[in-house]
Amino acid sequence: MSNSSSISCAVEGGCPSDYVAISISSLCMILLLIRSTLPFLVNKVPRRKGSDFWLLLIQIYASFSFLFSIMMAGNFLKFKRRHWWQSCYMWAGWFGGPLGFGLLTSCRIVQALKLYYLFVKRRLSPIKTYVLLPLILLPWIGLAACLHISKPLNSRCHNRSAWVIPVISLHILYVAAMVGITQAVRHIEFRFHEFKDLLQGIVVSTIVIGIWIASYVMNEVHDENAWLQLTSRFLLLVTAGILVLAFYSASISQPLLSQMSLKRGVPHDTDMMGRALGGPDSGLLLQMGPKMEIDANEPLDKLLHNKRFRRSFMAFADSCLAGESVHFYDEVHDLSKIPVNESVSRVYMARHIIEKYIVSGAIMEVNISHRTRQEIMGSLDLAHPNLFNNAVNELMQLMKTNLAKDYWSSMFFVKLKEESSTPSDNHEFFERMVGWDYSPRLSVVHNGDDPFHQEHSLNA
């Protein structure tokens, strides 16, 4: 009697092992959601605009689609396929392929390719993500379309033997592509352990995919053996759950600097990038340097080389809600302190500056010409020492026109002169700089929200 019931649930679904597998895969999905949302909730990391954020969201959707498609197509639940949306070709074909595993691995390949272009080619990817992702996904779409046209699935959503090899081969091909890209970046000395995380993700994923493929073959070919069906079906869903969790947890995106900083304690505040890279003369909030007399007749570009003047001028610009240009100049100054032969660190810093100031819709997008913006975005060498020169020149003219004249008559400049002539420690200087109202413009925004996160930077 028990043997017949096992055979019955192996065919119709609803076995105890099926519900255990569903519980384990659901737990993996919950852990994935926690892993993806908790850093933003706990550490208040700002969401960056751009394709990298959307790739992470697409991976979460693809992970859910992949697991749910296995559950629906694998007879884990006991139900009759009466509607078109319950069809095997919808779940085993489309949601399990191009909208599931295919989409998940395609996202990882896109992220790995962006890492390759960034650090091996030292440039941004020449193909936009919204173009590259569908191109990589095309073989999966073609396979799903062929399955839909040829109708090789039986009532239990199992493929005929002739279709098993092409399906498995496509799975292996995409994993091999990720391994190949990993091999191509192995010589890069990453500063945030991206290669180590990428390699760990590849090793874990390869092992899990090996078990998953073996289970898939047993489930597809030996559908006459009830116990083998139950075992392979259980392994199929459980290993898929572990796979999606391993795929998401391995940090290889953009180079996933925000994720890396959350996991390893690297400062994620944007003003701390230079210090995170260990560049000389970085962390300028804490290193003010010797005092010197400020001459208002000196050119602005020369005065901005002085740390104290630059911070005073930056505080004034922020009080006018026009601090983007000065912040940009400050970070480009940090970049200039990184030796030219340290190309990896320079690429990290350049990428950070581009994402924060240059990309359209960036957090602190600067007002530069379209031509200059495109020159930077299309640069063939992100480590080039003159990468941001044209942008700095344009913004210097804006600062001279819009900010400099008002600064000389502001209390910021008065207090800077007092501090230059009066002995005081750096900490006291900054407490007074950010704590007092120096001008009518500052008093308007003093109690408002800080759009440039200066308070957070100082606390950091």
RARA-V985119 format. One record per residue. N is the residue number from 1. RES is the residue in one small letter. SS is DSSP state (hx for helix, st for strand, lp for the rest). PHI is phi as a letter, one per 20 degrees, with the letter a starting at -180 (NA if undefined). OMEGA is omega in radians with two decimals (* if undefined). Layout:
BEGIN
((N RES SS PHI OMEGA) (N RES SS PHI OMEGA))
END
This chain:
BEGIN
((1 m lp NA 3.14) (2 s hx f 3.11) (3 n hx f 3.13) (4 s hx f 3.11) (5 s hx f 3.10) (6 s hx f 3.11) (7 i hx f -3.12) (8 s hx f -3.11) (9 c hx f 3.06) (10 a hx f 3.14) (11 v hx e -3.01) (12 e hx e -3.13) (13 g lp n 3.10) (14 g lp n 3.08) (15 c lp f 3.10) (16 p hx g 3.13) (17 s hx f 3.10) (18 d hx f -3.13) (19 y hx f 3.06) (20 v hx f 3.12) (21 a hx f 3.11) (22 i hx f 3.14) (23 s hx f -3.13) (24 i hx f -3.14) (25 s hx f 3.08) (26 s hx f 3.09) (27 l hx f 3.10) (28 c hx f -3.14) (29 m hx f 3.10) (30 i hx f 3.11) (31 l hx f 3.10) (32 l hx f 3.13) (33 l hx f 3.10) (34 i hx f -3.14) (35 r hx f -3.07) (36 s hx e -3.05) (37 t hx d -3.04) (38 l hx f 3.14) (39 p hx g -3.13) (40 f hx f -3.13) (41 l hx f -3.06) (42 v hx e -3.04) (43 n lp e 3.08) (44 k lp l 3.13) (45 v lp f 3.13) (46 p lp f 3.12) (47 r lp f 3.12) (48 r lp e 3.05) (49 k lp e 3.09) (50 g lp p -3.00) (51 s hx f -3.08) (52 d hx f 3.12) (53 f hx f -3.12) (54 w hx f 3.07) (55 l hx f 3.11) (56 l hx f 3.09) (57 l hx f 3.12) (58 i hx f 3.11) (59 q hx f 3.12) (60 i hx f 3.10) (61 y hx f -3.12) (62 a hx f 3.11) (63 s hx f 3.12) (64 f hx f -3.13) (65 s hx f -3.14) (66 f hx f -3.13) (67 l hx f -3.10) (68 f hx f 3.12) (69 s hx f 3.09) (70 i hx f -3.13) (71 m hx f -3.11) (72 m hx f -3.09) (73 a hx e -3.04) (74 g lp e 3.11) (75 n lp l 3.07) (76 f lp f 3.12) (77 l lp d -3.09) (78 k lp e 3.12) (79 f lp b 3.10) (80 k lp e 3.12) (81 r lp e -3.06) (82 r lp d -3.08) (83 h lp d -3.09) (84 w hx f -3.10) (85 w hx f 3.05) (86 q hx e -3.07) (87 s lp f 3.09) (88 c hx g -3.07) (89 y hx f 3.05) (90 m hx f -3.03) (91 w hx e 3.14) (92 a hx f -3.10) (93 g hx e -3.00) (94 w hx e -3.08) (95 f hx f 3.10) (96 g hx e -3.09) (97 g hx d -3.06) (98 p hx f 3.11) (99 l hx d -3.12) (100 g hx c -3.10) (101 f hx g -3.14) (102 g hx f 3.13) (103 l hx f -3.13) (104 l hx f -3.13) (105 t hx f 3.11) (106 s hx f 3.09) (107 c hx f -3.14) (108 r hx f 3.11) (109 i hx f 3.10) (110 v hx f -3.14) (111 q hx f 3.13) (112 a hx f 3.10) (113 l hx f 3.11) (114 k hx f 3.06) (115 l hx f 3.12) (116 y hx f -3.13) (117 y hx f -3.05) (118 l hx f -3.00) (119 f hx d 3.08) (120 v lp e 3.11) (121 k lp e -3.14) (122 r lp l 3.09) (123 r lp b 3.04) (124 l lp f -3.13) (125 s lp g -3.12) (126 p lp f -3.12) (127 i lp d 3.12) (128 k lp f -3.10) (129 t hx g -3.10) (130 y hx f 3.03) (131 v hx e -3.07) (132 l hx f -3.09) (133 l hx f 3.09) (134 p hx f 3.12) (135 l hx f 3.13) (136 i hx f -3.09) (137 l hx e -3.05) (138 l hx g 3.12) (139 p hx g 3.12) (140 w hx f 3.10) (141 i hx f 3.11) (142 g hx f 3.12) (143 l hx f 3.13) (144 a hx f 3.11) (145 a hx f 3.11) (146 c hx f 3.09) (147 l hx f -3.12) (148 h hx f -3.12) (149 i hx e -3.04) (150 s hx f 3.13) (151 k lp l -3.12) (152 p lp e -3.07) (153 l lp e 3.06) (154 n lp e -3.07) (155 s lp f 3.13) (156 r lp e 3.11) (157 c lp m 3.09) (158 h lp e 3.10) (159 n lp f 2.94) (160 r lp f -3.04) (161 s hx g -3.11) (162 a hx f -3.10) (163 w hx e -3.08) (164 v hx f -3.10) (165 i hx f 3.10) (166 p hx g -3.14) (167 v hx f 3.14) (168 i hx f -3.12) (169 s hx f 3.13) (170 l hx f 3.07) (171 h hx f -3.10) (172 i hx f -3.13) (173 l hx g -3.10) (174 y hx f 3.06) (175 v hx f 3.11) (176 a hx f 3.10) (177 a hx f 3.11) (178 m hx f 3.10) (179 v hx f -3.14) (180 g hx f 3.13) (181 i hx f 3.08) (182 t hx f 3.11) (183 q hx f -3.09) (184 a hx f -3.11) (185 v lp d -3.03) (186 r lp f -3.08) (187 h lp e -3.12) (188 i lp f 3.10) (189 e lp e -3.11) (190 f lp f -3.12) (191 r lp e -3.09) (192 f lp c 2.99) (193 h lp m 3.13) (194 e hx f -3.10) (195 f hx f 3.11) (196 k hx f 3.12) (197 d hx f 3.11) (198 l hx f -3.13) (199 l hx f 3.10) (200 q hx f 3.12) (201 g hx f 3.13) (202 i hx f -3.12) (203 v hx f 3.13) (204 v hx f -3.10) (205 s hx f -3.14) (206 t hx f 3.12) (207 i hx f -3.12) (208 v hx f -3.14) (209 i hx f 3.08) (210 g hx g 3.10) (211 i hx f -3.11) (212 w hx f 3.13) (213 i hx f 3.10) (214 a hx f 3.11) (215 s hx f -3.14) (216 y hx f 3.14) (217 v hx f 3.12) (218 m hx f -3.11) (219 n hx f -3.08) (220 e hx e -2.99) (221 v hx e -3.04) (222 h lp d -3.09) (223 d lp e 3.09) (224 e lp e -3.11) (225 n lp e -3.03) (226 a hx f -3.10) (227 w hx f 3.08) (228 l hx f 3.09) (229 q hx f -3.14) (230 l hx f -3.11) (231 t hx f -3.11) (232 s hx f 3.12) (233 r hx f 3.10) (234 f hx f -3.14) (235 l hx f -3.11) (236 l hx g -3.09) (237 l hx f -3.11) (238 v hx f 3.14) (239 t hx f 3.07) (240 a hx f 3.09) (241 g hx f 3.10) (242 i hx f -3.12) (243 l hx f -3.09) (244 v hx f 3.10) (245 l hx f 3.12) (246 a hx f 3.14) (247 f hx f -3.07) (248 y hx f -3.05) (249 s hx f 3.13) (250 a lp f -3.00) (251 s lp e 3.11) (252 i lp c -3.05) (253 s lp e 2.76) (254 q lp m -0.10) (255 p lp e -3.12) (256 l lp l -3.06) (257 l hx f -3.13) (258 s hx f 3.12) (259 q hx f 3.14) (260 m hx f -3.09) (261 s hx f 3.12) (262 l hx f -3.04) (263 k hx f -3.00) (264 r hx d 3.08) (265 g lp m 3.07) (266 v lp f -3.13) (267 p lp g -3.12) (268 h lp e 3.09) (269 d lp f -3.01) (270 t hx f -3.13) (271 d hx f -3.07) (272 m hx d -3.08) (273 m hx f 3.14) (274 g hx g 3.13) (275 r hx f 3.10) (276 a hx f 3.12) (277 l lp e 3.11) (278 g lp m -3.12) (279 g lp f 3.08) (280 p lp f 3.08) (281 d lp m 3.11) (282 s lp e -3.06) (283 g lp m -2.97) (284 l lp f 3.09) (285 l lp f -3.07) (286 l lp d -3.08) (287 q lp c -3.02) (288 m lp e 3.11) (289 g lp n -3.08) (290 p lp f 3.11) (291 k lp f 3.09) (292 m lp b -3.13) (293 e lp f -3.14) (294 i lp e 3.14) (295 d lp d -3.10) (296 a lp f 3.14) (297 n lp e 3.11) (298 e lp f 3.07) (299 p lp f -3.09) (300 l hx f -3.10) (301 d hx f 3.08) (302 k hx f 3.13) (303 l hx f -3.10) (304 l lp f 3.04) (305 h lp f 3.11) (306 n lp e -3.04) (307 k hx f -3.09) (308 r hx f 3.13) (309 f hx f -3.09) (310 r hx f 3.14) (311 r hx f 3.07) (312 s hx f 3.14) (313 f hx f 3.12) (314 m hx f 3.12) (315 a hx f 3.09) (316 f hx f 3.14) (317 a hx f 3.10) (318 d hx f 3.12) (319 s hx f 3.09) (320 c lp e -3.09) (321 l lp l -3.13) (322 a lp b -3.02) (323 g lp e -3.07) (324 e hx g -3.07) (325 s hx f -3.11) (326 v hx f 3.08) (327 h hx f 3.11) (328 f hx f 3.12) (329 y hx g -3.11) (330 d hx f -3.11) (331 e hx f 3.03) (332 v hx f 3.06) (333 h hx f 3.05) (334 d hx g 3.13) (335 l hx f -3.11) (336 s hx f 3.14) (337 k lp e 3.10) (338 i lp e -3.11) (339 p lp g -3.09) (340 v lp f -3.12) (341 n lp f 3.07) (342 e lp e -3.00) (343 s hx f -3.12) (344 v hx f 3.12) (345 s hx f 3.12) (346 r hx f 3.11) (347 v hx f 3.07) (348 y hx g -3.07) (349 m hx f 3.13) (350 a hx f 3.12) (351 r hx f 3.11) (352 h hx f -3.13) (353 i hx f 3.13) (354 i hx f -3.12) (355 e hx f -3.05) (356 k hx e -2.99) (357 y hx c -2.93) (358 i hx e -3.09) (359 v lp f 3.11) (360 s lp g -3.10) (361 g lp n -3.13) (362 a lp f -3.10) (363 i lp g -3.12) (364 m lp c -3.09) (365 e lp g -3.13) (366 v lp e -3.08) (367 n lp e 3.10) (368 i lp c -3.10) (369 s lp f 3.13) (370 h hx f -3.13) (371 r hx f 3.13) (372 t hx f 3.13) (373 r hx f -3.13) (374 q hx f 3.08) (375 e hx f 3.14) (376 i hx f -3.10) (377 m hx f -3.12) (378 g lp e -3.11) (379 s lp g 3.12) (380 l lp e 3.11) (381 d lp b -3.13) (382 l lp f 3.12) (383 a lp e -3.10) (384 h lp f -3.08) (385 p lp f -3.12) (386 n lp d -3.04) (387 l lp g -3.03) (388 f lp d -3.06) (389 n hx g -3.11) (390 n hx f 3.11) (391 a hx f 3.12) (392 v hx f 3.14) (393 n hx f 3.13) (394 e hx f -3.10) (395 l hx f 3.09) (396 m hx f 3.10) (397 q hx f 3.10) (398 l hx f -3.14) (399 m hx f 3.11) (400 k hx f -3.08) (401 t hx f -2.95) (402 n hx d -3.00) (403 l hx c -2.95) (404 a hx g -3.08) (405 k hx f 3.13) (406 d hx f -3.11) (407 y hx f -3.06) (408 w hx f 3.13) (409 s lp d -3.10) (410 s lp e 3.08) (411 m hx f 3.08) (412 f hx f -3.13) (413 f hx f 3.11) (414 v hx g -3.12) (415 k hx f 3.10) (416 l hx f 3.11) (417 k hx f 3.10) (418 e hx f -3.12) (419 e hx f 3.14) (420 s hx f -3.11) (421 s hx d -3.10) (422 t lp d 3.12) (423 p lp f 3.06) (424 s lp a -3.13) (425 d lp e -3.06) (426 n hx f -3.08) (427 h hx f -3.14) (428 e hx f -3.14) (429 f hx g -3.09) (430 f hx f 3.04) (431 e hx g -3.12) (432 r hx f -3.11) (433 m hx f -3.08) (434 v hx e -3.04) (435 g hx d -3.07) (436 w lp d 3.02) (437 d lp e -3.11) (438 y lp e -3.05) (439 s lp b 3.08) (440 p hx g -3.13) (441 r hx f -3.13) (442 l hx f -3.08) (443 s hx f -3.13) (444 v hx f -3.04) (445 v hx d -3.01) (446 h lp f -3.09) (447 n lp e -3.14) (448 g lp e 3.07) (449 d lp f -3.11) (450 d lp e -3.06) (451 p lp f -3.10) (452 f lp d 3.03) (453 h lp l -3.12) (454 q hx f -3.14) (455 e hx f 3.14) (456 h hx f -3.14) (457 s hx f -3.13) (458 l hx f 3.11) (459 n hx f 3.12) (460 a lp f *))
END
